[in-house]
Amino acid sequence: MRYAVAKPHRPSEEQWLAAQQGTRLALERRETVYAGWIWCVADSGAGGWVPEEWVSIAGDTCTLLRDYDALELPVEPGDMVEVEFTESSWAFVQDERGRQGWVPLECLEPLEGAPA
């Protein structure tokens, strides 16, 4: 579904986590305003917020249940994006230039006439 960007989003992390299903990650419980996300760190040192539903947790480690890329997409009001799926108050989107990444749902508004 197509959405218009209503609020800007600027990613905070320069290095982000991207890993394949089955990858074991270190798990850190950090405070976040978005429920359902946990901070994970790969052996390479790359870290990122991962949906808790996408991992199997065992103590202070977890294993990815599917491929994952934590890349956030910078967006500005007026940009248009296609939402591929949503997870825990975030949307994985593709913009008009073909770039993909995560954007908080609170930054997006459905285009008029589009199903909510």
C-alpha positions in Angstrom: 0.0 0.0 0.0 1.2 3.5 -0.8 1.8 6.0 1.9 2.8 9.7 2.1 5.5 10.6 4.5 4.0 13.1 7.0 7.0 13.4 9.4 10.7 13.2 8.7 12.7 10.2 9.9 16.5 10.4 10.1 18.3 7.1 11.0 20.4 7.2 14.2 22.8 4.4 13.5 25.6 4.6 11.0 26.5 0.9 11.2 23.6 -1.4 11.0 22.9 -5.1 11.5 22.2 -7.3 8.5 22.3 -11.1 8.9 20.9 -14.3 7.5 18.4 -16.7 9.1 20.2 -18.9 11.7 22.8 -16.3 12.7 23.5 -16.2 16.4 23.5 -12.7 17.9 24.4 -11.2 21.3 21.2 -9.8 22.9 21.1 -6.6 25.0 18.0 -5.5 26.7 17.9 -1.7 26.1 15.1 0.8 26.8 13.1 1.7 23.7 10.0 3.6 23.0 8.9 0.9 20.5 7.7 -2.3 22.2 8.6 -5.6 20.5 12.2 -4.7 19.6 15.5 -5.9 21.1 19.0 -4.7 20.5 21.2 -7.4 19.0 24.9 -7.4 18.1 26.7 -9.6 15.5 30.2 -11.0 15.9 31.3 -8.2 13.5 30.3 -5.6 16.0 27.4 -4.4 13.9 24.3 -3.8 16.0 20.7 -3.0 15.4 17.1 -3.2 16.7 15.5 -6.6 15.8 11.9 -7.5 16.1 11.6 -9.9 19.1 9.2 -12.1 17.1 12.0 -12.7 14.6 14.4 -14.4 17.0 14.6 -17.4 19.3 16.1 -16.2 22.6 18.4 -18.4 24.8 19.8 -16.4 27.7 21.9 -13.5 26.5 22.0 -14.7 22.8 19.4 -15.1 20.1 19.1 -16.8 16.7 17.5 -15.1 13.7 14.4 -17.0 12.5 14.5 -15.2 9.1 16.9 -13.0 7.1 17.0 -9.5 8.6 18.3 -6.1 7.7 18.0 -3.3 10.3 18.7 -0.5 7.7 16.4 2.5 8.4 15.4 4.7 5.5 15.7 8.5 5.7 12.5 10.1 4.6 11.1 13.7 4.4 7.5 15.0 4.3 6.1 14.7 0.8 8.1 11.5 0.0 6.0 8.6 -1.2 6.7 5.0 -0.1 5.2 1.6 -0.7 4.8 -0.4 2.6 5.9 -4.0 2.1 5.0 -5.1 5.6 4.7 -3.8 9.2 6.2 -5.0 12.5 5.8 -3.6 16.0 5.0 0.1 15.0 7.5 0.2 12.1 7.1 -0.3 8.4 9.5 -1.8 5.9 9.1 0.4 2.9 10.5 1.1 -0.6 10.7 4.7 -1.8 10.2 6.1 -5.3 14.0 5.7 -6.0 13.9 2.1 -5.1 15.6 2.4 -1.7 14.4 0.1 1.0 14.4 0.3 4.8 12.5 0.7 8.0 10.4 3.8 8.9 8.3 4.4 12.0 4.6 4.0 11.2 4.0 7.3 13.0 5.8 9.1 10.1 3.4 7.7 7.5 -0.1 8.5 6.3 -2.1 6.3 3.9 -2.8 8.1 0.7 -6.4 9.2 0.3 -8.7 6.5 -1.0 -6.2 3.7 0.0 -7.4 1.1 2.4 -6.2 1.7 5.9 
